[in-house]
Amino acid sequence: MLSEKIKNYLIESRLYDDAADEAYQKVMSNLGIDLETPFAQFNLYTNAVTFTGNRAELCKLLINEPKL
């Protein structure tokens, strides 16, 4: 779970959405990511925030390119 401090910050910043993204949930489950981890909780409930690396966004990539 996300720490209360981080969750409260995201809520105050209007970045936290109480509705989990089902597509993200499916992708992370398929990858074997525990949905109760802070990483998963952040990605499930903060859809307005994205971080890209040199390989693009993990969940968005797999949602849009399911054959990968």
Summary of the structure (lengths in Angstrom):
residues: 68
radius of gyration: 12.2
end to end distance: 28.2
largest distance: 37.5
contacts: 149
relative contact order: 0.19
helix: 49%
strand: 3%
